[in-house]
Amino acid sequence: MKLLIALALLGIIAALASAGVFMLKKSRDGDGRDNKMARALALRVGLSIALFLFVLFSYWMGWVQPSGLPVNR
């Protein structure tokens, strides 16, 4: 479970980084850069929503439990 969440977070960070690279990279055709950047950002948003829904589903199924904060700290 933790591995799947960590991989999803790495995918989100990778999509954000690739959007940044596409934003900074100069291209010969002006529109190609914007399309790639928009797709990378859309992928990041999609992965974020999917991860959020997966965590909610995991809680509903009982696969993860909230641990809360320690009281005596």
Sequence and secondary structure as in RCSB ss.txt:
>XXXX:A:sequence
MKLLIALALLGIIAALASAGVFMLKKSRDGDGRDNKMARALALRVGLSIALFLFVLFSYWMGWVQPSGLPVNR
>XXXX:A:secstr
 HHHHHHHHHHHHHHHHHHHHHHHS  SSHHHHHHHHHHHHHHHHHHHHHHHHHHHHHHHHTSS      S  
